[in-house]
Amino acid sequence: MSSFFENIPYEDAEQIDRTTKFMYELRESRQRLLEQHGVESEDQIKQSLVEMRVAEHPTYEDYLSASILEKARLTIRQELKSYLKEL
């Protein structure tokens, strides 16, 4: 099996490594927030707020945080995909 980084310049490999680690941290942070509420998505947190099954504070902040983390992860993922195509 060949190494993914085999023909990639060192600086580019470092950038890819840092970016994927950051994406992992974003994903795991979001997952921890979702687990605190026993749900699998931000929409489920939002629904519990709409139905007034949970206190608004800090649930709304958790909903916003999880949403922002996921949007950031998806944006960075797309940027990484474009970066890899350029290599």
C-alpha positions as CSV (number, residue, x, y, z in Angstrom):
1,M,0.0,0.0,0.0
2,S,1.4,3.4,-0.9
3,S,1.4,6.3,1.4
4,F,-1.1,9.1,0.7
5,F,1.6,11.7,1.3
6,E,4.2,9.9,-0.9
7,N,4.3,12.4,-3.8
8,I,3.0,15.5,-1.9
9,P,5.5,18.2,-1.0
10,Y,6.3,18.4,2.7
11,E,4.7,21.8,3.2
12,D,1.4,20.7,1.5
13,A,1.4,17.4,3.6
14,E,1.8,19.5,6.8
15,Q,-1.1,21.7,5.7
16,I,-3.3,18.7,4.9
17,D,-2.4,17.2,8.3
18,R,-3.3,20.3,10.2
19,T,-6.5,20.8,8.4
20,T,-7.7,17.2,8.9
21,K,-6.9,17.4,12.6
22,F,-8.9,20.6,12.9
23,M,-11.8,19.0,11.1
24,Y,-11.6,16.1,13.5
25,E,-11.7,18.5,16.5
26,L,-14.7,20.3,15.1
27,R,-16.5,17.1,14.5
28,E,-15.8,15.7,18.0
29,S,-16.7,19.0,19.7
30,R,-20.1,19.0,17.9
31,Q,-20.6,15.3,18.8
32,R,-20.0,16.1,22.5
33,L,-22.7,18.8,22.4
34,L,-25.2,16.5,20.7
35,E,-24.5,13.8,23.2
36,Q,-25.2,16.1,26.1
37,H,-28.7,16.5,24.7
38,G,-29.1,12.8,23.7
39,V,-29.6,13.7,20.0
40,E,-28.0,13.1,16.7
41,S,-28.5,16.5,15.0
42,E,-28.9,20.2,15.7
43,D,-32.5,19.9,14.3
44,Q,-33.4,17.6,17.2
45,I,-32.1,20.2,19.7
46,K,-34.1,22.9,17.9
47,Q,-37.2,20.8,17.9
48,S,-36.9,20.2,21.7
49,L,-36.7,24.0,22.1
50,V,-39.7,24.7,19.9
51,E,-41.7,22.1,21.8
52,M,-40.5,23.7,25.1
53,R,-39.3,20.3,26.4
54,V,-36.0,21.9,27.5
55,A,-34.8,25.1,29.1
56,E,-33.9,27.8,26.6
57,H,-30.6,28.4,28.4
58,P,-28.1,26.9,27.7
59,T,-29.9,24.7,25.1
60,Y,-30.2,27.4,22.5
61,E,-26.5,28.3,22.9
62,D,-25.6,24.6,22.4
63,Y,-27.9,24.5,19.3
64,L,-26.1,27.5,17.8
65,S,-22.6,26.1,18.7
66,A,-23.3,22.7,17.2
67,S,-24.7,24.4,14.1
68,I,-21.6,26.6,13.7
69,L,-19.2,23.7,14.3
70,E,-20.9,21.6,11.6
71,K,-21.0,24.5,9.1
72,A,-17.3,25.3,9.7
73,R,-16.4,21.6,9.3
74,L,-18.2,21.3,6.0
75,T,-16.7,24.5,4.7
76,I,-13.2,23.4,5.6
77,R,-13.9,20.0,4.1
78,Q,-14.9,21.6,0.8
79,E,-11.8,23.8,0.9
80,L,-9.6,20.8,1.5
81,K,-11.2,19.0,-1.3
82,S,-10.4,21.9,-3.7
83,Y,-6.9,22.1,-2.3
84,L,-6.3,18.4,-3.0
85,K,-7.6,18.8,-6.6
86,E,-5.0,21.5,-7.2
87,L,-2.2,19.2,-6.1
